[in-house]
Amino acid sequence: MRRKTFDALATTIGLVLAVILLAAGGLLMWGHSFVNGEVHSQLAAQKIVFPANGSPAIKAPEFAAMHQYAGQLMTNGAQAEVYADHFIANHLKVIGGGQTYAQLSGKALTQPKNVALAAQVETMFKGTMLRGSLLNAYAFWKMGQLAMLAAIVAFAGAAMLLILSILGFAHLRRVSPEAEVFPKTTARIPATIG
């Protein structure tokens, strides 16, 4: 194969890959923007505000992670995770006496006339559902963050391939039309005297 043909093919493929990476990067950035916007609007609409610093609700050591967002309106996935795992989860442990909703619900089925247990199960259900919803918001937000990182990588790859393609097209002008990728060599086989 002629060297000039091979170089032209490799350079063109690099250029096509750069365009594909640019498109992928654009789609990933759009995905990041969409997810962030949706998570922000859905969380902001709930109007969940972190307790203020000094509030008795977050004085205990198990609420230490809450202090970084004290007094703020919840608007992103990182905040949702902290609220779910360091506020709601700690309260659910106290309300459930260390038991989960599923455990308490099973116990309530065997004691249908226990009003206090039924109220405890209802509270655990509400808290567990809210915690699950907030953790889903966190998961989608995290996927949006990963999409942004992937977009940056795609744009960097596209830039590198674009530069290499430009250099490849410049190199094409200097390649001799007769040059081969794998030049044919004529090897002499030494005669053996036997």
C-alpha angles and dihedrals in degrees: 000000000000114000092227091055093048093048091048091051094047092047093048092048089051090052092049090049090050090055091048091050091049090053092046091048090051092050091047091051089050089050091050092049093046095049093045091049094048095046091047095049094044094048095042090052089059090059093214109170123194114238113261121256109272091032113138087229092072105027097103117091093246088066095055093113089060094067094075090066099033112155094003128128111244108248108145142048096253090058091046091054093050092047092047098044101033104032112024095034092051092049091048090054090056095042093047095041089237093312125116127237090257092053094047092044090054090050091048090055090060091047105043094164095053101107095181091053091047090053090048090051091049092051091047090050093052093046093046092050093049091047091050092050092051092048089051089053088051092050093052091045090052091051087052090053090050090049089055091051091048089050091054090050091048092050091048091050091048091051091050093048091046092053091046091048092052090049089047093054089048089050091052090069091060099047116101113240090229096051116115128213090227106022115217112248125198109217121198115222109214115236113244120220111220 
